[in-house]
């Protein structure tokens, strides 16, 4: 509260903030007094966090270091492992002694930028390029798998309509990535999952033959493809399905491309 009072002179505002901090906690229907912390999920927590950690920002700037902080997540960039360990020790002492905060040692480390993630991003080891962190890619594919499972029982257009808002929102957050390859791989994987759904929905060989012919394959190739005895996932990556349902086929149905969303927006 003393730090808030440095900037806020209105006593009514200070009193309101104090009431927030002193509000009790309801557990199992029983109210108990709050001894530390702020109400979870409230708007006060990030505000007070930034007020308190402004001192940390100033301390890092005073040391002439490059850094990036968002709320309580902070990366400091130095050239060597020894420098990193020295800065880590110094800032930990500053946070614990001066600001009375506890550093989460389980989530803190001195490591190469390529080995750490920050707000879902990571930096390449050599050239300073931002990339989407691997765990962020895994979370997206896990979410999309649920939509693909639902797609087995509905039309392809309905599945694409469900996919597009997720892809657009996710790419809106990660639009600062400078690496094209992960997005290209995701686009390939998404189209293959859709081909797998199509193959499953055709069900019977005769249906598959007619559908493949309708999509431009000759009769002999359509017959051989429909009766190859392989599973849906194998067929979804095979040449006959890529020729029958090329990338342009899904574009015509309205499927968004992550590469297009990211890089054409900049050009």
C-alpha positions in Angstrom: 0.0 0.0 0.0 2.9 2.3 0.6 4.1 1.8 -3.0 0.6 2.5 -4.3 0.4 5.7 -2.2 3.5 7.0 -4.0 1.4 7.5 -7.1 -2.2 7.6 -5.9 -3.1 10.5 -3.6 -6.9 10.0 -3.4 -7.6 8.4 0.0 -10.9 7.0 -1.2 -9.1 4.9 -3.9 -6.5 3.7 -1.4 -9.2 2.7 1.0 -11.0 0.8 -1.7 -7.8 -1.1 -2.7 -7.2 -1.9 1.0 -10.7 -3.3 1.3 -10.1 -5.6 -1.7 -6.9 -6.9 -0.1 -8.5 -7.4 3.3 -11.7 -9.1 1.9 -12.2 -12.6 3.4 -12.0 -15.9 1.7 -15.0 -18.3 1.4 -14.0 -22.0 1.8 -16.5 -24.7 2.3 -19.2 -22.2 3.1 -17.0 -20.7 5.9 -15.6 -17.2 5.7 -12.0 -16.7 6.9 -9.8 -13.6 7.0 -7.2 -13.1 4.2 -3.7 -12.8 5.4 -1.8 -12.4 2.1 -2.4 -12.2 -1.6 -5.1 -10.7 -3.7 -8.6 -12.1 -4.8 -7.9 -14.6 -7.5 -9.2 -13.5 -11.0 -9.8 -10.0 -9.9 -8.6 -6.9 -11.8 -6.5 -5.7 -8.9 -3.9 -8.4 -9.0 -2.2 -7.4 -12.4 -2.4 -3.7 -11.5 -0.6 -4.2 -8.2 1.8 -6.6 -9.8 2.9 -4.0 -12.3 3.1 -1.3 -9.6 5.3 -3.5 -7.5 7.5 -4.8 -10.3 8.2 -1.4 -11.7 11.0 -1.3 -9.2 12.3 -4.5 -10.8 12.2 -2.9 -14.2 14.1 0.1 -13.0 16.7 -2.1 -11.3 17.3 -4.1 -14.5 17.5 -0.9 -16.6 20.0 0.5 -14.1 22.2 -2.5 -14.7 22.1 -1.9 -18.5 20.5 -5.3 -19.3 18.1 -6.2 -22.1 14.9 -7.7 -20.8 11.2 -8.3 -21.4 8.5 -8.6 -18.7 4.8 -9.4 -18.9 3.1 -9.4 -15.5 5.3 -11.7 -13.3 7.0 -13.5 -16.2 10.4 -11.9 -17.1 13.3 -12.8 -19.4 16.7 -11.2 -19.1 19.1 -11.6 -22.0 22.9 -11.8 -21.5 25.7 -13.2 -23.5 27.2 -16.0 -21.3 26.1 -18.7 -18.9 28.3 -17.1 -16.2 26.7 -13.7 -16.7 23.2 -15.3 -16.6 24.0 -17.0 -13.3 25.3 -13.8 -11.8 22.3 -11.8 -12.9 19.9 -14.5 -11.7 21.5 -14.4 -8.2 21.5 -10.6 -8.1 17.8 -10.3 -9.2 16.7 -13.1 -6.9 18.3 -11.3 -4.0 16.7 -8.0 -5.0 13.2 -9.5 -5.3 13.4 -11.4 -2.0 15.2 -8.8 0.1 13.9 -5.5 -1.3 10.4 -6.4 -2.7 9.7 -9.3 -0.2 8.7 -11.6 -3.1 9.5 -15.3 -3.5 11.0 -16.4 -6.8 9.6 -19.7 -8.2 12.9 -21.6 -8.6 11.1 -24.5 -10.4 10.1 -22.2 -13.3 13.3 -20.1 -13.3 16.5 -21.1 -15.1 19.6 -19.8 -16.8 19.5 -21.3 -20.3 19.7 -20.6 -24.0 16.8 -18.7 -25.5 15.9 -21.6 -27.7 15.4 -23.7 -24.5 13.0 -21.3 -22.8 9.6 -20.1 -23.8 8.0 -16.7 -23.1 4.3 -16.1 -23.6 4.1 -19.1 -25.9 7.1 -18.0 -28.0 10.7 -19.0 -28.0 13.8 -17.4 -29.7 16.0 -19.2 -32.2 19.5 -20.1 -31.0 21.5 -18.0 -33.4 19.6 -15.4 -35.3 17.2 -13.6 -33.0 13.9 -14.7 -34.6 10.7 -15.4 -32.7 9.2 -18.9 -33.0 6.1 -20.6 -31.7 7.2 -22.8 -28.7 6.7 -26.5 -29.1 4.2 -26.8 -26.2 2.0 -24.1 -27.8 1.9 -26.2 -31.0 1.0 -29.3 -29.1 -1.9 -27.5 -27.3 -3.3 -26.4 -30.6 -3.1 -29.9 -32.2 -4.7 -31.4 -29.0 -7.6 -29.0 -29.4 -8.0 -29.6 -33.1 -8.1 -33.4 -32.6 -11.3 -32.9 -30.6 -12.9 -31.1 -33.5 -11.7 -33.7 -35.9 -13.3 -36.5 -33.8 -16.6 -34.6 -33.9 -16.2 -34.2 -37.7 -16.8 -37.9 -38.3 -20.5 -37.5 -37.9 -21.1 -34.2 -39.7 -20.5 -32.6 -43.1 -17.1 -31.4 -44.2 -18.4 -27.9 -44.4 -19.5 -28.0 -40.8 -16.1 -29.3 -39.7 -14.3 -26.5 -41.6 -16.7 -23.9 -40.1 -15.8 -25.2 -36.6 -12.0 -25.2 -37.4 -11.8 -21.7 -38.9 -12.5 -19.6 -35.8 -9.9 -21.6 -33.8 -7.3 -21.2 -36.5 -8.0 -17.5 -36.9 -7.9 -16.8 -33.2 -4.7 -18.9 -32.6 -2.9 -17.2 -35.5 -4.0 -13.8 -34.3 -2.1 -14.4 -31.1 1.0 -16.0 -32.7 1.1 -13.6 -35.7 4.6 -12.3 -34.5 6.3 -15.6 -35.3 9.1 -15.4 -37.9 9.3 -19.1 -38.6 7.2 -20.4 -41.5 8.0 -24.1 -41.3 5.9 -25.1 -38.2 2.8 -23.4 -39.8 3.4 -25.2 -43.1 3.6 -28.5 -41.3 0.4 -27.7 -39.4 -1.5 -26.9 -42.6 -0.4 -30.2 -44.1 -1.5 -32.1 -41.0 -4.9 -30.3 -40.9 -5.6 -31.2 -44.5 -4.6 -34.8 -44.0 -6.9 -35.1 -41.0 -9.8 -33.7 -43.2 -8.9 -36.3 -46.0 -9.0 -39.0 -43.3 -12.5 -37.9 -42.3 -13.6 -37.9 -45.9 -12.2 -41.4 -46.4 -14.1 -42.7 -43.3 -17.3 -41.1 -44.4 -17.2 -42.8 -47.8 -17.2 -46.1 -45.8 -17.7 -48.7 -48.6 -15.4 -49.4 -51.6 -18.1 -48.8 -54.1 -18.8 -45.4 -52.6 -15.1 -44.6 -52.6 -14.8 -45.6 -56.3 -17.6 -43.3 -57.3 -16.4 -40.4 -55.2 -12.8 -40.7 -56.5 -14.0 -40.8 -60.1 -16.2 -37.7 -59.4 -13.1 -35.9 -58.1 -11.1 -36.6 -61.3 -9.4 -40.0 -60.9 -9.7 -42.5 -63.8 -11.8 -45.7 -63.1 -8.8 -48.1 -62.8 -6.9 -46.0 -60.4 -10.1 -45.3 -58.4 -10.9 -49.0 -58.2 -7.3 -49.9 -57.0 -7.3 -47.1 -54.5 -10.7 -47.9 -53.0 -9.7 -51.6 -52.6 -6.1 -51.3 -51.4 -7.0 -52.7 -47.9 -5.2 -49.9 -46.1 -6.6 -47.8 -43.2 -8.1 -44.3 -43.3 -4.9 -42.6 -42.0 -2.7 -44.2 -44.6 -5.1 -43.4 -47.4 -5.4 -39.8 -46.2 -1.7 -39.3 -47.0 -1.6 -41.3 -50.2 -1.3 -39.8 -53.7 -4.8 -40.7 -54.8 -6.4 -38.7 -52.0 -4.0 -35.8 -52.5 -4.8 -35.7 -56.1 -8.6 -36.1 -55.5 -8.6 -33.5 -52.7 -5.7 -31.1 -53.3 -5.1 -28.0 -51.3 -7.2 -26.0 -53.7 -10.2 -28.2 -52.9 -10.1 -27.3 -49.2 -9.5 -23.6 -50.1 -12.7 -23.6 -52.2 -14.6 -25.0 -49.2 -13.4 -22.1 -47.1 -10.6 -23.7 -45.0 -8.2 -21.1 -43.7 -4.4 -21.6 -44.1 -2.2 -20.7 -41.1 0.6 -19.7 -43.5 -1.7 -17.4 -45.4 -3.2 -15.9 -42.2 0.3 -15.1 -40.9 2.4 -14.0 -43.8 0.0 -12.6 -46.4 -1.3 -10.2 -43.7 2.1 -8.6 -43.4 2.7 -8.2 -47.2 
